[in-house]
Amino acid sequence: MSIFEIGMLLCFGAAWPFSILKTLRRKDVSGKSVLFLLIVLLGYIFGILHKVFYNFDKVVYLYALNGLMVSTDIALYLRFKKD
């Protein structure tokens, strides 16, 4: 388990609740990119897979939590996007 990996995931994870709350309050997704969110989610999925197959430790739960928050942000994007 790397303290630097934990630090990175905590810093990234701290940003998602603000993004989610902003979307919920404004009901507006202008300025957000669903492609960017999907790429970030894919990165978290790859992190989880690495932990599962090569180096399982408790950090996998941080990847999963961050992935859940990004998934929430994607769902909000799809809910509030203007057609």
Backbone bond lengths (Angstrom), bond angles and torsions (degrees), N, CA, C in turn:
res aa  C-N    CA-C-N  psi(-1)  N-CA   C-N-CA  omega(-1)  CA-C   N-CA-C  phi
1 M - - - 1.457 - - 1.527 107.58 -
2 S 1.316 116.21 128.94 1.454 121.40 -177.68 1.532 110.60 -104.22
3 I 1.302 115.67 130.26 1.472 120.79 177.16 1.529 110.49 -63.25
4 F 1.339 116.48 -30.19 1.463 120.25 179.73 1.532 111.25 -72.04
5 E 1.316 116.69 -37.33 1.464 120.94 176.22 1.534 109.81 -65.31
6 I 1.311 116.34 -43.28 1.464 120.90 177.67 1.524 110.30 -61.68
7 G 1.328 116.89 -45.26 1.464 121.15 178.90 1.515 112.09 -60.29
8 M 1.334 117.11 -43.35 1.461 121.23 179.07 1.524 110.51 -61.80
9 L 1.320 116.73 -46.25 1.462 120.03 -178.41 1.525 111.92 -67.32
10 L 1.324 117.60 -36.10 1.467 120.45 177.06 1.533 111.11 -66.57
11 C 1.327 116.84 -41.96 1.474 120.00 179.03 1.524 111.18 -65.53
12 F 1.333 116.56 -46.53 1.461 119.31 177.99 1.527 109.89 -62.76
13 G 1.334 115.68 -43.33 1.458 120.47 -178.34 1.512 113.67 -64.12
14 A 1.326 117.24 -28.10 1.466 120.68 179.57 1.527 111.50 -68.95
15 A 1.310 117.71 -24.78 1.465 121.27 -176.87 1.526 112.93 -79.62
16 W 1.327 117.68 -31.92 1.466 120.00 -173.99 1.523 114.50 -64.36
17 P 1.325 120.82 -41.64 1.471 118.26 178.80 1.529 112.88 -59.51
18 F 1.333 117.14 -35.81 1.467 119.85 177.88 1.519 110.97 -65.41
19 S 1.312 116.45 -41.45 1.462 120.75 178.35 1.529 111.07 -64.05
20 I 1.320 115.94 -42.91 1.467 120.72 179.62 1.527 110.65 -65.05
21 L 1.323 117.61 -46.25 1.471 120.85 179.91 1.524 111.98 -62.79
22 K 1.333 116.69 -40.05 1.462 120.33 178.61 1.527 110.34 -61.05
23 T 1.316 116.79 -43.64 1.459 120.33 179.35 1.525 110.95 -65.36
24 L 1.316 117.24 -41.88 1.461 120.41 179.95 1.528 111.89 -64.61
25 R 1.317 116.92 -39.63 1.465 120.51 -178.95 1.528 112.33 -71.37
26 R 1.320 116.08 -42.52 1.458 120.21 -174.42 1.527 113.29 -91.14
27 K 1.332 116.23 -20.08 1.466 120.92 -174.69 1.524 110.82 51.51
28 D 1.328 114.24 40.10 1.464 121.84 -176.82 1.521 108.22 -140.92
29 V 1.318 116.38 132.13 1.461 120.56 -178.95 1.526 112.12 -114.34
30 S 1.321 116.64 15.93 1.459 118.26 178.85 1.528 109.05 -61.73
31 G 1.305 114.88 137.76 1.453 120.58 -178.10 1.525 113.35 92.54
32 K 1.321 117.08 -10.82 1.465 120.27 177.56 1.515 109.46 -94.96
33 S 1.308 115.64 148.24 1.450 121.57 177.09 1.519 108.99 -118.85
34 V 1.325 116.41 118.40 1.457 119.93 178.95 1.526 109.82 -67.15
35 L 1.333 117.69 -31.31 1.466 120.21 177.11 1.528 110.31 -62.91
36 F 1.330 116.99 -43.73 1.461 120.97 177.27 1.526 110.45 -60.25
37 L 1.329 116.72 -46.32 1.463 120.48 -179.58 1.527 111.41 -61.51
38 L 1.325 116.97 -39.47 1.460 120.43 178.88 1.529 111.65 -66.66
39 I 1.324 116.94 -38.23 1.463 120.55 177.82 1.528 110.42 -65.42
40 V 1.326 116.90 -42.70 1.472 120.40 177.86 1.528 109.88 -62.91
41 L 1.336 117.05 -43.78 1.463 120.78 177.99 1.526 110.74 -60.02
42 L 1.314 117.08 -42.54 1.461 121.17 177.70 1.533 110.66 -60.33
43 G 1.319 116.76 -40.21 1.460 120.47 176.64 1.518 111.95 -60.77
44 Y 1.315 117.41 -42.90 1.464 120.43 177.54 1.534 110.77 -65.54
45 I 1.316 117.26 -38.64 1.467 120.40 177.41 1.529 110.33 -62.02
46 F 1.330 116.96 -43.59 1.464 119.84 177.15 1.525 111.02 -62.86
47 G 1.327 117.61 -38.13 1.461 120.92 176.70 1.524 111.79 -61.58
48 I 1.333 115.66 -42.86 1.463 120.63 177.95 1.531 110.40 -63.29
49 L 1.324 116.08 -45.18 1.463 119.52 -179.75 1.524 111.51 -62.31
50 H 1.318 117.31 -39.90 1.464 120.30 176.77 1.526 110.53 -60.51
51 K 1.325 116.26 -45.35 1.465 119.79 179.90 1.529 111.27 -63.39
52 V 1.319 117.27 -41.25 1.461 121.14 -178.14 1.532 111.24 -66.87
53 F 1.333 117.18 -43.47 1.461 120.11 -173.44 1.529 115.16 -89.73
54 Y 1.349 118.06 -26.65 1.456 118.96 -171.76 1.526 115.42 -123.47
55 N 1.307 118.27 -31.50 1.459 118.41 -170.15 1.532 109.98 -153.36
56 F 1.319 116.77 60.80 1.464 119.18 -174.04 1.523 110.70 -66.55
57 D 1.319 115.08 127.93 1.457 122.50 170.88 1.519 108.03 -154.18
58 K 1.307 116.63 -178.38 1.463 121.16 -173.49 1.526 113.91 -67.98
59 V 1.322 117.97 -12.48 1.466 121.32 178.46 1.524 110.72 -63.26
60 V 1.323 116.94 -23.03 1.459 120.82 179.03 1.530 110.64 -56.59
61 Y 1.326 117.33 -30.56 1.467 120.37 179.67 1.530 111.91 -70.03
62 L 1.325 117.37 -30.89 1.473 119.95 174.74 1.526 110.52 -68.12
63 Y 1.338 116.03 -41.15 1.470 119.28 175.32 1.521 110.13 -59.63
64 A 1.327 116.63 -44.99 1.459 120.54 -178.71 1.532 111.54 -64.74
65 L 1.322 117.12 -42.05 1.464 120.61 178.67 1.531 110.82 -62.73
66 N 1.326 116.45 -45.15 1.457 119.64 178.10 1.526 110.95 -63.86
67 G 1.327 116.67 -40.74 1.463 120.24 177.34 1.515 112.08 -61.55
68 L 1.324 116.44 -38.31 1.465 120.86 177.37 1.531 111.05 -64.38
69 M 1.323 116.09 -41.20 1.468 119.13 179.42 1.530 111.26 -67.58
70 V 1.324 117.69 -40.10 1.469 120.29 177.17 1.524 109.50 -65.40
71 S 1.319 117.09 -40.30 1.474 120.29 177.15 1.524 111.01 -60.89
72 T 1.321 116.93 -39.26 1.466 121.25 175.97 1.520 110.38 -62.56
73 D 1.328 116.74 -42.85 1.457 120.69 178.87 1.527 110.92 -63.77
74 I 1.327 117.29 -38.72 1.467 121.18 176.87 1.527 110.13 -64.25
75 A 1.321 116.83 -44.42 1.471 120.41 179.20 1.529 110.74 -61.02
76 L 1.321 117.19 -41.41 1.467 120.50 177.78 1.525 110.82 -66.09
77 Y 1.311 116.72 -38.63 1.466 119.98 176.16 1.519 109.89 -57.78
78 L 1.317 116.14 -49.51 1.470 120.26 -178.42 1.528 111.52 -65.06
79 R 1.316 117.00 -32.80 1.476 121.17 179.40 1.518 112.30 -70.04
80 F 1.331 116.48 -41.09 1.465 120.05 -171.51 1.523 115.22 -105.22
81 K 1.345 117.81 1.46 1.466 118.15 -179.53 1.522 109.92 -66.69
82 K 1.299 113.97 147.50 1.473 120.34 177.72 1.527 107.96 -91.91
83 D 1.319 115.54 128.34 1.482 119.33 -179.55 1.495 112.23 -76.00
